[in-house]
């Protein structure tokens, strides 16, 4: 036997004052009395002392010294060497990914995992140590190695579910590294509670089936797959991995893709990409429904309803084309009340072979953010050209003003289009020059080109998207030389390599120049012309309104102030998750990175009110402006949506039995303290007996 804290033995010094107090004799005070006859009567009637009466004070002294010894030994924490050899050091890994929210195990798989983890904590022996690690988007050490069951139980209760993807493999690697830092002879183990629906499970199954694989059943645990350390992770020599599967092979149908973007051709149009996957072994009938909620409105407008008949392990995908200039949220959801007959039948008519009880809610809904199309003011300065005027008038997002001379003041955000005549100093802002007849500060106009045929164009530029001008003749095109080549991007060039279309991204505003006589050529009659003008207006407005990509849960994203729908006012920005929890974000050089986004729904980047007292007008203005940015986050993970554990794990699954340690596994200091309490009770009883006697 040895002691964990031998310095506590110095407390034996308290025995000295205890013995001293028993040796000291109480000195009686002298007090004059009227007579001693009563004392004499008491002494005459007093019975002779028995042996027990003469020794009872000595027995009390021995009891107190014994009680002190027991308490000191308890503080020293004695233990036997065999306790160290049989002690365990366990890294308890709890999978908290989206698939653990499945309800095939009531109430959820995660609740069952917490129950089994609590049983493991309750089975701890005196020298055992457990560390708690959660495995979701990012593995986290919730509690380091400790023997305190109360600390572990409290941390386990605080473990919550997420909608993020499973990352059990990295969590196991983290557990192996924690065990590798302590090599003191204890039995090491990584105890994993998961449903087995994570990438990399094949590695553990392969280790299990290997002929030369060696494993022993973990002490005080139910049947589980036990493997050697995973490949690619650091390990300790004695450490093993025990995977305890939770859940059954349940059916699930999920939305595995849902994206929306503005049309590249139709100014008011948008496209929805949707994908639904049947991750079950039976055919399923359901409905795919899409709703639209406009920004600032509570009403929800149905967009489309599609009846689906999905075969076992089947997949359906489709691209919807819709029209709306408004921005808002698109919500897709699955309805399993439909049948393979007419929509609207009652659920009792659903055939048994196609009835579906979905066990995972997270992938039955998906969100997307549709950017709003803003009306763009355009001032056309021309002496008259019907084709040019009509190409702007037919655009529903353009507010056109036709003038023969530019006004003195130009509203902010207005695109100024010059036809032929342009000033020598182009104004600030967005400028579009068509068929320039004179030079300016950004370019010089020369002689007409002999062969103005488009032979080269920048197909990667968004300005030339869906525009094909190969071998198109540009009549009366002139030789134009840009004044700032470092800021110039040539979009289309002639045989002589002279630019025909080019863009200048100057600090004062964007400039687009096109040299072509619209009256002499057939370019205005080609579909490429209105498409190019639409691309130009979109380029002037900024490309950020095209696509607001829906992210998969677990993603980390970086945004800049230019991505925001409205300019910042210099206040602190906060990130609000779908549940309403707010978190401050630092802006470093107009850029911030946040994540992982581990909840499905709409995340918002907003400006926080810095002043504690705000006027009603300021509050109303802030609420009208809305968030700086909205980000849709969906599960969008077919691996996570597939909640069917591998059959190899299910074949060895058994119902875990309670693993309570009971009083037999208490440490020695517990029994010494209990014995000291018993001796204290005996000594108290002797003291009371002495007083009564």
C-alpha positions as CSV (number, residue, x, y, z in Angstrom):
1,X,0.0,0.0,0.0
2,X,1.1,3.5,-0.7
3,X,-0.4,7.0,-0.4
4,X,-1.4,9.5,-3.0
5,X,-0.8,12.4,-0.7
6,X,1.8,11.4,2.0
7,X,2.3,14.9,3.2
8,X,-1.1,14.7,4.8
9,X,0.4,12.3,7.5
10,X,1.7,15.4,9.2
11,X,-1.8,15.8,10.6
12,X,-0.9,13.1,13.1
13,X,0.6,15.9,15.2
14,X,-2.9,16.7,16.4
15,X,-2.6,13.7,18.6
16,X,-0.3,15.7,21.0
17,X,-3.0,18.3,22.1
18,X,-5.6,15.5,22.4
19,X,-3.4,13.5,24.9
20,X,-2.5,16.7,26.7
21,X,-6.1,17.6,27.2
22,X,-6.8,14.2,28.7
23,X,-3.8,14.4,31.1
24,X,-4.7,17.8,32.4
25,X,-6.6,17.6,35.6
26,X,-9.4,20.1,36.2
27,X,-8.5,22.3,39.1
28,X,-11.4,23.0,41.3
29,X,-12.0,26.5,42.6
30,X,-12.3,27.0,46.4
31,X,-15.7,28.2,47.5
32,X,-16.9,28.7,51.1
33,X,-20.1,26.8,51.9
34,X,-22.3,26.8,55.0
35,X,-22.1,23.0,55.6
36,X,-20.5,19.9,54.1
37,X,-23.2,17.5,55.3
38,X,-24.7,17.2,51.9
39,X,-21.3,16.3,50.3
40,X,-20.7,13.7,52.9
41,X,-24.1,12.1,52.2
42,X,-23.3,12.0,48.5
43,X,-19.9,10.3,49.1
44,X,-21.5,7.8,51.5
45,X,-24.2,6.8,49.0
46,X,-21.8,6.6,46.0
47,X,-21.4,3.0,44.7
48,X,-17.9,1.5,44.3
49,X,-16.6,2.1,40.8
50,X,-16.5,-0.9,38.4
51,X,-13.6,-1.7,36.2
52,X,-15.5,-0.2,33.2
53,X,-16.1,3.0,35.1
54,X,-12.4,3.3,35.9
55,X,-11.4,2.8,32.3
56,X,-14.1,4.6,30.4
57,X,-12.1,7.9,30.2
58,X,-9.1,5.9,28.8
59,X,-11.3,4.2,26.2
60,X,-12.6,7.6,25.1
61,X,-9.0,8.8,24.6
62,X,-8.3,5.7,22.5
63,X,-11.4,6.2,20.4
64,X,-10.5,9.8,19.7
65,X,-6.9,8.9,18.7
66,X,-8.3,6.2,16.5
67,X,-10.7,8.6,14.9
68,X,-7.8,11.0,14.2
69,X,-5.8,8.2,12.6
70,X,-8.6,7.3,10.3
71,X,-9.1,10.9,9.2
72,X,-5.4,11.4,8.6
73,X,-5.2,8.2,6.5
74,X,-8.3,9.3,4.6
75,X,-6.5,12.6,3.7
76,X,-3.4,10.8,2.6
77,X,-5.6,8.8,0.2
78,X,-4.1,5.3,0.5
79,X,-4.3,2.8,-2.4
80,X,-3.0,-0.6,-3.3
81,X,-0.8,-1.2,-6.3
82,X,-3.3,-3.6,-7.9
83,X,-5.7,-0.6,-8.1
84,X,-3.3,1.2,-10.4
85,X,-2.9,-1.9,-12.6
86,X,-6.7,-2.3,-13.0
87,X,-7.5,1.4,-13.4
88,X,-8.8,2.8,-16.7
89,X,-8.3,6.0,-18.5
90,X,-11.1,6.5,-21.0
91,X,-11.8,9.2,-23.6
92,X,-15.6,9.2,-23.9
93,X,-16.6,10.4,-27.4
94,X,-20.2,11.4,-27.9
95,X,-21.4,12.0,-31.4
96,X,-23.6,15.2,-31.5
97,X,-24.0,15.5,-35.3
98,X,-27.3,15.9,-37.1
99,X,-28.0,12.2,-37.5
100,X,-28.0,11.8,-33.8
101,X,-31.3,13.8,-33.7
102,X,-33.0,10.8,-35.4
103,X,-36.1,9.6,-33.4
104,X,-35.9,5.9,-34.2
105,X,-34.6,5.6,-30.6
106,X,-37.0,7.5,-28.3
107,X,-36.7,10.3,-27.6
108,X,-33.6,10.7,-29.8
109,X,-30.3,8.9,-30.5
110,X,-28.4,11.6,-28.6
111,X,-30.6,11.1,-25.5
112,X,-29.8,7.4,-25.6
113,X,-26.1,8.2,-26.0
114,X,-26.2,10.5,-23.0
115,X,-27.9,7.7,-21.0
116,X,-25.3,5.1,-21.9
117,X,-22.5,7.7,-21.2
118,X,-24.0,8.3,-17.8
119,X,-23.9,4.6,-17.1
120,X,-20.2,4.5,-18.0
121,X,-19.5,7.5,-15.7
122,X,-21.4,5.8,-12.9
123,X,-19.3,2.6,-13.3
124,X,-16.0,4.5,-12.6
125,X,-13.7,2.8,-10.1
126,X,-11.6,4.8,-7.6
127,X,-8.6,5.3,-9.8
128,X,-10.4,5.6,-13.2
129,X,-10.2,8.8,-15.2
130,X,-12.6,9.9,-18.0
131,X,-12.3,12.8,-20.5
132,X,-15.5,13.9,-22.4
133,X,-15.2,14.8,-26.1
134,X,-18.0,15.8,-28.5
135,X,-17.8,14.8,-32.2
136,X,-19.6,17.1,-34.5
137,X,-18.4,19.8,-36.9
138,X,-15.3,20.4,-34.8
139,X,-14.3,17.9,-32.1
140,X,-14.2,19.6,-28.7
141,X,-12.8,18.5,-25.3
142,X,-15.7,19.3,-23.0
143,X,-13.9,18.0,-19.8
144,X,-10.3,16.9,-19.4
145,X,-9.3,13.7,-17.5
146,X,-10.9,13.7,-14.1
147,X,-12.2,11.2,-11.6
148,X,-15.0,13.4,-10.3
149,X,-18.3,11.8,-11.4
150,X,-20.3,14.9,-10.6
151,X,-18.2,17.1,-12.9
152,X,-18.5,14.6,-15.7
153,X,-22.3,14.2,-15.2
154,X,-22.8,18.0,-15.2
155,X,-20.8,18.4,-18.4
156,X,-22.7,15.5,-20.0
157,X,-26.0,17.2,-19.3
158,X,-24.8,20.3,-21.0
159,X,-24.0,18.4,-24.3
160,X,-26.5,19.6,-26.9
161,X,-27.2,18.4,-30.4
162,X,-26.2,20.3,-33.6
163,X,-27.2,20.1,-37.3
164,X,-23.6,19.8,-38.3
165,X,-21.9,16.9,-40.0
166,X,-20.3,14.1,-38.0
167,X,-16.5,14.2,-37.4
168,X,-16.0,11.1,-35.3
169,X,-12.8,10.1,-37.0
170,X,-11.1,13.4,-35.9
171,X,-12.6,13.1,-32.5
172,X,-11.1,9.6,-32.1
173,X,-7.8,11.0,-33.2
174,X,-8.1,13.8,-30.6
175,X,-8.8,11.1,-28.0
176,X,-5.8,9.1,-29.0
177,X,-3.6,12.2,-28.6
178,X,-5.0,12.9,-25.2
179,X,-4.2,9.3,-24.1
180,X,-0.7,9.5,-25.7
181,X,0.2,12.4,-23.4
182,X,-0.2,10.2,-20.3
183,X,1.6,6.9,-20.3
184,X,1.5,5.7,-16.7
185,X,0.4,2.1,-17.2
186,X,-3.4,2.6,-17.0
187,X,-5.6,0.8,-19.3
188,X,-6.4,3.3,-22.1
189,X,-9.5,3.3,-24.3
190,X,-11.5,5.5,-26.6
191,X,-15.2,4.8,-25.9
192,X,-17.3,6.0,-28.8
193,X,-21.1,6.5,-28.7
194,X,-22.3,7.0,-32.2
195,X,-24.8,5.8,-34.8
196,X,-21.9,4.8,-37.1
197,X,-23.1,7.2,-39.9
198,X,-19.9,9.1,-40.4
199,X,-17.2,9.1,-43.1
200,X,-14.3,6.8,-42.4
201,X,-16.3,4.1,-40.6
202,X,-15.0,1.6,-43.2
203,X,-11.5,1.9,-41.7
204,X,-12.7,0.7,-38.3
205,X,-14.8,-2.1,-39.9
206,X,-11.7,-3.2,-41.9
207,X,-9.6,-3.3,-38.7
208,X,-12.3,-5.3,-37.0
209,X,-12.4,-7.9,-39.8
210,X,-8.6,-8.2,-40.1
211,X,-7.3,-11.7,-39.3
212,X,-4.4,-10.5,-37.2
213,X,-6.6,-8.0,-35.3
214,X,-6.3,-8.4,-31.5
215,X,-9.0,-7.1,-29.2
216,X,-10.4,-7.8,-25.8
217,X,-13.8,-6.9,-24.5
218,X,-13.7,-3.7,-22.6
219,X,-14.3,-4.0,-18.8
220,X,-17.8,-3.3,-17.6
221,X,-19.1,-2.5,-21.0
222,X,-21.6,-4.0,-23.4
223,X,-20.8,-5.7,-26.7
224,X,-19.1,-3.3,-29.1
225,X,-16.8,-3.1,-32.1
226,X,-13.3,-2.8,-30.7
227,X,-10.4,-1.8,-33.0
228,X,-6.9,-0.8,-33.0
229,X,-6.1,3.0,-33.4
230,X,-7.3,4.5,-36.6
231,X,-4.9,5.0,-39.4
232,X,-3.6,8.5,-39.6
233,X,-4.0,9.4,-35.9
234,X,-1.4,9.3,-33.2
235,X,-2.0,6.6,-30.6
236,X,-0.8,5.2,-27.3
237,X,0.5,1.6,-27.3
238,X,-2.3,0.2,-25.1
239,X,-5.2,2.4,-26.4
240,X,-8.1,0.8,-28.2
241,X,-11.2,2.1,-29.8
242,X,-14.6,0.8,-28.9
243,X,-17.5,1.8,-31.1
244,X,-20.9,1.5,-29.5
245,X,-23.6,1.9,-32.1
246,X,-26.9,3.6,-31.3
247,X,-30.0,3.4,-33.5
248,X,-31.5,1.1,-36.1
249,X,-31.5,1.0,-39.9
250,X,-34.3,3.6,-40.2
251,X,-35.7,5.2,-43.3
252,X,-35.1,8.8,-44.2
253,X,-35.9,11.1,-47.1
254,X,-34.0,14.4,-47.2
255,X,-33.5,17.5,-49.2
256,X,-29.8,17.2,-50.2
257,X,-29.5,20.3,-52.4
258,X,-31.4,23.6,-52.5
259,X,-29.9,26.6,-54.2
260,X,-31.3,29.7,-55.8
261,X,-29.8,32.3,-58.1
262,X,-30.9,35.2,-60.3
263,X,-31.3,34.4,-64.0
264,X,-28.4,35.5,-66.2
265,X,-30.8,36.3,-69.0
266,X,-34.1,37.3,-67.6
267,X,-33.8,40.5,-65.4
268,X,-36.7,39.4,-63.2
269,X,-36.2,35.7,-63.3
270,X,-34.5,33.3,-60.9
271,X,-33.7,29.6,-60.9
272,X,-34.1,27.1,-58.1
273,X,-31.9,23.9,-58.0
274,X,-33.5,21.2,-55.8
275,X,-32.5,17.6,-55.1
276,X,-34.3,15.1,-52.9
277,X,-32.8,11.7,-52.0
278,X,-34.5,8.6,-50.7
279,X,-32.1,7.1,-48.2
280,X,-34.1,4.0,-47.4
281,X,-34.6,0.5,-48.6
282,X,-38.2,1.0,-49.6
283,X,-40.0,3.2,-52.2
284,X,-41.5,6.4,-50.8
285,X,-44.2,8.8,-52.0
286,X,-44.1,12.4,-50.9
287,X,-44.6,16.0,-52.0
288,X,-41.9,18.6,-52.5
289,X,-43.3,22.1,-51.7
290,X,-41.6,25.5,-52.2
291,X,-42.9,28.6,-50.5
292,X,-41.7,32.2,-50.8
293,X,-41.7,34.8,-48.0
294,X,-41.0,38.3,-49.2
295,X,-38.7,40.6,-47.2
296,X,-40.7,42.6,-44.7
297,X,-43.9,40.6,-45.0
298,X,-45.4,37.9,-42.9
299,X,-47.4,36.3,-45.6
300,X,-46.1,33.1,-47.2
301,X,-46.8,32.5,-50.9
302,X,-46.7,29.0,-52.4
303,X,-44.4,28.7,-55.4
304,X,-44.6,25.1,-56.5
305,X,-45.7,21.7,-55.4
306,X,-44.3,18.5,-57.0
307,X,-45.5,15.0,-56.2
308,X,-42.6,12.6,-56.0
309,X,-42.4,8.9,-56.3
310,X,-38.9,7.9,-55.1
311,X,-37.7,4.4,-55.5
312,X,-35.5,2.8,-52.9
313,X,-32.2,4.7,-52.7
314,X,-33.5,6.9,-55.5
315,X,-32.8,10.5,-56.2
316,X,-34.8,13.4,-57.8
317,X,-33.4,16.7,-59.0
318,X,-35.0,19.6,-60.9
319,X,-34.4,23.2,-61.9
320,X,-37.4,25.6,-61.4
321,X,-37.6,28.8,-63.3
322,X,-39.6,31.5,-61.7
323,X,-40.1,35.3,-62.0
324,X,-40.0,37.9,-59.3
325,X,-38.2,41.2,-58.6
326,X,-38.8,41.0,-54.9
327,X,-36.2,39.5,-52.5
328,X,-36.9,37.2,-49.6
329,X,-36.6,33.7,-48.3
330,X,-37.4,30.5,-50.1
331,X,-38.5,27.5,-48.0
332,X,-38.6,24.0,-49.3
333,X,-40.1,21.2,-47.3
334,X,-41.2,17.6,-47.7
335,X,-44.8,16.5,-47.1
336,X,-45.2,12.8,-46.5
337,X,-49.0,12.9,-46.4
338,X,-49.2,12.4,-50.2
339,X,-49.7,9.1,-51.9
340,X,-49.1,7.6,-55.3
341,X,-52.7,8.5,-56.1
342,X,-54.2,11.9,-56.2
343,X,-52.8,14.6,-54.0
344,X,-55.1,15.2,-51.0
345,X,-55.9,11.6,-50.1
346,X,-56.0,10.8,-46.4
347,X,-52.9,9.1,-45.0
348,X,-54.9,5.9,-44.3
349,X,-55.0,5.3,-48.1
350,X,-51.2,5.2,-48.4
351,X,-50.1,1.8,-49.5
352,X,-48.0,-0.1,-46.9
353,X,-45.1,-0.6,-49.2
354,X,-44.8,3.2,-49.8
355,X,-45.8,4.6,-46.3
356,X,-42.9,6.5,-44.8
357,X,-42.1,7.4,-41.2
358,X,-39.3,9.9,-41.4
359,X,-36.9,9.7,-38.5
360,X,-34.8,12.9,-39.1
361,X,-36.4,16.3,-39.2
362,X,-33.3,18.4,-40.0
363,X,-33.2,17.6,-43.8
364,X,-37.0,17.8,-44.4
365,X,-36.6,21.6,-44.7
366,X,-34.2,23.8,-46.6
367,X,-33.8,27.5,-46.9
368,X,-32.4,29.9,-49.6
369,X,-32.0,33.6,-49.8
370,X,-33.3,35.3,-53.0
371,X,-31.6,38.7,-53.6
372,X,-33.9,41.6,-54.5
373,X,-33.7,43.2,-57.9
374,X,-33.3,47.0,-57.5
375,X,-34.6,49.5,-60.0
376,X,-31.6,51.2,-61.7
377,X,-31.9,54.8,-63.0
378,X,-30.3,55.3,-66.5
379,X,-29.7,58.7,-68.2
380,X,-29.3,58.3,-72.0
381,X,-27.6,61.2,-73.6
382,X,-28.3,60.9,-77.4
383,X,-29.5,62.9,-80.4
384,X,-31.7,59.9,-81.2
385,X,-31.4,56.2,-81.7
386,X,-34.5,54.0,-81.5
387,X,-32.6,50.7,-81.1
388,X,-30.6,52.1,-78.2
389,X,-33.6,53.6,-76.5
390,X,-35.7,50.5,-76.8
391,X,-33.0,48.2,-75.4
392,X,-33.2,50.1,-72.1
393,X,-37.0,50.6,-72.1
394,X,-37.7,46.9,-72.4
395,X,-35.7,46.2,-69.3
396,X,-38.2,46.2,-66.4
397,X,-35.4,47.1,-63.9
398,X,-34.4,50.3,-65.7
399,X,-35.9,53.7,-65.1
400,X,-34.8,55.5,-68.3
401,X,-34.5,59.2,-68.9
402,X,-33.6,60.3,-72.4
403,X,-31.9,63.7,-72.8
404,X,-29.8,65.5,-75.4
405,X,-27.6,67.1,-72.8
406,X,-26.4,65.8,-69.5
407,X,-28.0,67.6,-66.5
408,X,-25.8,69.5,-64.0
409,X,-26.5,67.1,-61.1
410,X,-26.5,63.3,-61.4
411,X,-28.2,61.2,-58.7
412,X,-26.0,58.7,-56.9
413,X,-26.2,55.2,-58.5
414,X,-27.3,56.5,-61.9
415,X,-25.7,55.0,-65.0
416,X,-24.9,57.7,-67.7
417,X,-25.0,56.4,-71.3
418,X,-23.3,58.6,-73.9
419,X,-24.1,57.9,-77.6
420,X,-21.4,59.3,-79.9
421,X,-20.8,62.6,-78.1
422,X,-19.1,62.4,-74.7
423,X,-17.4,65.1,-72.6
424,X,-13.6,65.4,-72.6
425,X,-13.6,64.7,-68.8
426,X,-16.0,61.8,-68.0
427,X,-18.1,62.4,-64.9
428,X,-17.7,60.3,-61.7
429,X,-19.8,57.2,-61.3
430,X,-20.9,54.6,-63.8
431,X,-20.5,55.7,-67.5
432,X,-21.3,53.7,-70.7
433,X,-19.9,55.2,-73.9
434,X,-21.3,53.9,-77.2
435,X,-19.7,54.8,-80.6
436,X,-17.5,57.6,-79.3
437,X,-16.7,60.3,-81.8
438,X,-14.2,62.3,-79.8
439,X,-11.4,61.6,-77.3
440,X,-11.7,61.9,-73.5
441,X,-9.5,61.6,-70.5
442,X,-9.7,57.8,-70.5
443,X,-9.2,57.1,-74.2
444,X,-8.2,58.6,-77.5
445,X,-10.2,58.1,-80.7
446,X,-8.3,57.5,-84.0
447,X,-9.1,56.6,-87.6
448,X,-11.7,54.0,-88.6
449,X,-10.5,50.4,-88.6
450,X,-10.2,48.7,-92.0
451,X,-11.3,45.2,-90.7
452,X,-13.5,45.6,-87.6
453,X,-14.3,42.0,-87.2
454,X,-14.5,40.5,-83.7
455,X,-11.8,37.7,-83.6
456,X,-11.1,37.6,-79.9
457,X,-13.3,38.1,-76.8
458,X,-13.0,37.5,-73.1
459,X,-15.4,34.7,-72.5
460,X,-14.6,34.5,-68.8
461,X,-15.7,38.1,-68.1
462,X,-19.3,38.4,-66.6
463,X,-19.8,41.2,-69.1
464,X,-19.5,38.7,-72.0
465,X,-21.7,36.0,-70.3
466,X,-24.0,34.4,-72.9
467,X,-22.6,36.9,-75.5
468,X,-21.0,35.4,-78.7
469,X,-19.6,37.9,-81.2
470,X,-17.2,35.7,-83.2
471,X,-16.8,37.0,-86.7
472,X,-19.3,39.8,-86.2
473,X,-18.6,42.9,-88.3
474,X,-18.5,46.2,-86.4
475,X,-19.1,48.8,-89.1
476,X,-17.3,52.2,-88.9
477,X,-15.5,51.1,-85.7
478,X,-12.7,53.4,-84.8
479,X,-9.3,52.8,-83.4
480,X,-9.4,53.5,-79.6
481,X,-6.4,53.7,-77.4
482,X,-7.0,53.4,-73.6
483,X,-5.2,56.1,-71.5
484,X,-4.8,53.8,-68.5
485,X,-3.9,50.3,-69.8
486,X,-3.3,49.0,-66.2
487,X,-7.0,49.6,-65.4
488,X,-8.4,48.5,-68.7
489,X,-9.9,45.1,-69.5
490,X,-10.3,44.3,-73.2
491,X,-13.6,42.4,-73.8
492,X,-13.5,42.1,-77.6
493,X,-10.8,42.8,-80.1
494,X,-10.5,43.1,-83.9
495,X,-8.1,41.3,-86.2
496,X,-5.6,44.1,-85.6
497,X,-5.8,43.4,-81.9
498,X,-7.4,46.9,-81.4
499,X,-10.0,46.9,-78.7
500,X,-13.6,47.1,-79.7
501,X,-15.2,46.6,-76.3
502,X,-13.2,47.4,-73.1
503,X,-13.9,48.2,-69.5
504,X,-12.1,50.6,-67.1
505,X,-12.5,50.0,-63.4
506,X,-11.4,53.4,-62.1
507,X,-11.6,54.5,-58.5
508,X,-14.2,57.2,-59.4
509,X,-16.5,54.7,-61.0
510,X,-16.7,52.0,-63.7
511,X,-16.5,52.9,-67.4
512,X,-17.5,50.8,-70.4
513,X,-16.7,51.7,-74.0
514,X,-18.0,50.1,-77.1
515,X,-17.0,51.4,-80.6
516,X,-19.7,50.4,-83.1
517,X,-22.1,52.3,-85.4
518,X,-25.5,51.0,-84.3
519,X,-27.2,52.6,-87.4
520,X,-25.0,50.8,-90.0
521,X,-24.6,47.3,-88.5
522,X,-26.9,44.4,-87.5
523,X,-25.7,44.2,-83.9
524,X,-28.9,45.8,-82.5
525,X,-30.8,43.0,-84.3
526,X,-28.8,40.2,-82.6
527,X,-29.9,38.8,-79.3
528,X,-26.3,39.3,-78.1
529,X,-26.9,43.1,-77.9
530,X,-29.6,43.2,-75.3
531,X,-27.8,40.5,-73.3
532,X,-24.6,42.6,-73.4
533,X,-26.5,45.7,-72.2
534,X,-28.1,43.7,-69.4
535,X,-24.7,42.4,-68.4
536,X,-23.4,45.9,-68.4
537,X,-26.1,47.2,-66.2
538,X,-25.6,44.3,-63.8
539,X,-21.9,45.0,-63.8
540,X,-22.5,48.6,-62.9
541,X,-24.8,47.6,-60.1
542,X,-22.3,45.0,-58.8
543,X,-22.4,41.3,-59.1
544,X,-23.2,40.6,-55.5
545,X,-26.9,40.5,-56.1
546,X,-26.8,37.5,-58.4
547,X,-26.3,34.6,-56.0
548,X,-26.5,34.2,-52.2
549,X,-25.3,30.7,-51.9
550,X,-26.9,28.4,-49.4
551,X,-24.2,26.9,-47.2
552,X,-24.0,23.4,-45.8
553,X,-24.1,23.1,-42.0
554,X,-20.6,23.1,-40.6
555,X,-19.3,25.6,-43.1
556,X,-17.0,28.5,-42.3
557,X,-17.4,31.6,-44.4
558,X,-15.6,34.9,-44.9
559,X,-17.5,38.1,-45.9
560,X,-16.4,41.7,-46.6
561,X,-18.2,44.9,-46.2
562,X,-18.8,45.0,-50.0
563,X,-21.0,41.8,-49.6
564,X,-23.5,43.6,-47.4
565,X,-26.8,44.7,-48.8
566,X,-26.5,48.1,-47.2
567,X,-23.5,50.1,-46.2
568,X,-22.2,49.9,-42.6
569,X,-22.6,52.9,-40.3
570,X,-19.5,52.0,-38.2
571,X,-21.3,50.1,-35.5
572,X,-20.4,46.7,-34.0
573,X,-21.7,43.9,-36.1
574,X,-23.3,40.7,-34.6
575,X,-24.1,37.3,-35.9
576,X,-27.6,36.0,-35.1
577,X,-28.2,32.3,-35.4
578,X,-31.7,30.8,-36.3
579,X,-32.5,30.3,-32.6
580,X,-31.9,34.1,-31.9
581,X,-28.6,33.8,-30.1
582,X,-26.3,36.8,-30.9
583,X,-22.6,36.8,-31.1
584,X,-20.3,39.8,-31.8
585,X,-18.0,39.6,-34.8
586,X,-14.7,41.5,-35.3
587,X,-14.2,43.3,-38.6
588,X,-10.5,43.2,-39.6
589,X,-9.8,45.4,-42.6
590,X,-13.5,45.2,-43.6
591,X,-13.4,41.4,-43.5
592,X,-14.6,38.9,-41.0
593,X,-14.7,35.1,-40.8
594,X,-17.3,33.2,-38.8
595,X,-18.4,29.7,-38.3
596,X,-19.0,26.9,-38.1
597,X,-22.6,27.4,-38.9
598,X,-24.1,24.3,-37.1
599,X,-27.8,25.1,-37.2
600,X,-30.2,24.9,-40.1
601,X,-32.1,28.1,-41.0
602,X,-31.4,31.7,-41.7
603,X,-28.3,33.3,-40.1
604,X,-28.2,37.1,-40.0
605,X,-25.3,39.6,-39.9
606,X,-26.6,42.8,-38.3
607,X,-25.4,46.0,-36.9
608,X,-25.7,46.4,-33.2
609,X,-27.2,49.5,-31.6
610,X,-24.2,51.0,-29.8
611,X,-26.2,53.6,-27.9
612,X,-28.2,52.3,-25.0
613,X,-30.9,54.9,-25.6
614,X,-32.3,55.2,-29.1
615,X,-35.0,57.4,-30.4
616,X,-38.1,55.7,-31.8
617,X,-37.3,57.2,-35.2
618,X,-33.8,55.7,-35.1
619,X,-35.2,52.3,-34.1
620,X,-37.7,52.4,-36.9
621,X,-35.1,53.4,-39.4
622,X,-32.9,50.5,-38.3
623,X,-35.7,48.0,-38.5
624,X,-36.6,49.2,-42.0
625,X,-33.0,48.8,-43.2
626,X,-32.9,45.2,-42.2
627,X,-29.9,43.0,-41.7
628,X,-26.6,43.6,-43.5
629,X,-26.6,40.1,-44.8
630,X,-28.6,36.9,-44.6
631,X,-27.1,33.4,-45.1
632,X,-29.2,30.3,-45.6
633,X,-27.8,27.1,-44.0
634,X,-29.1,23.6,-44.8
635,X,-28.0,20.1,-43.9
636,X,-27.3,19.3,-47.6
637,X,-25.2,16.2,-46.7
638,X,-26.4,12.9,-48.0
639,X,-23.9,11.1,-45.8
640,X,-25.4,12.7,-42.7
641,X,-28.9,12.2,-44.0
642,X,-28.3,8.5,-44.4
643,X,-29.1,7.4,-40.8
644,X,-28.7,3.6,-41.5
645,X,-25.8,2.3,-39.4
646,X,-23.6,-0.3,-41.1
647,X,-25.0,-3.8,-40.8
648,X,-21.6,-5.0,-39.4
649,X,-22.2,-2.9,-36.3
650,X,-25.8,-3.8,-35.9
651,X,-25.1,-7.5,-36.0
652,X,-23.1,-7.2,-32.7
653,X,-25.4,-4.7,-31.1
654,X,-26.8,-5.7,-27.7
655,X,-28.9,-3.9,-25.1
656,X,-26.4,-2.4,-22.6
657,X,-26.9,-3.4,-19.0
658,X,-26.5,-1.0,-16.1
659,X,-22.8,-0.7,-15.1
660,X,-23.2,0.8,-11.6
661,X,-20.2,0.5,-9.4
662,X,-22.0,0.3,-6.1
663,X,-20.3,0.5,-2.6
664,X,-17.9,-2.3,-3.4
665,X,-15.8,0.0,-5.7
666,X,-15.4,2.8,-3.2
667,X,-11.9,4.1,-2.5
668,X,-10.2,3.2,0.7
669,X,-10.5,6.8,2.0
670,X,-14.3,6.5,1.8
671,X,-14.3,3.5,4.1
672,X,-11.8,5.1,6.5
673,X,-14.0,8.2,6.7
674,X,-17.1,6.1,7.3
675,X,-15.3,4.2,10.1
676,X,-14.2,7.5,11.7
677,X,-17.8,8.7,11.7
678,X,-18.8,5.4,13.4
679,X,-16.1,5.9,16.1
680,X,-17.3,9.5,16.6
681,X,-20.8,8.2,17.2
682,X,-19.5,5.7,19.8
683,X,-17.4,8.3,21.6
684,X,-20.4,10.6,21.7
685,X,-22.5,7.8,23.2
686,X,-19.8,7.2,25.9
687,X,-19.7,10.9,26.7
688,X,-23.5,11.0,27.1
689,X,-23.5,7.9,29.2
690,X,-20.8,9.4,31.5
691,X,-22.9,12.6,32.0
692,X,-26.1,10.7,32.7
693,X,-24.3,8.4,35.2
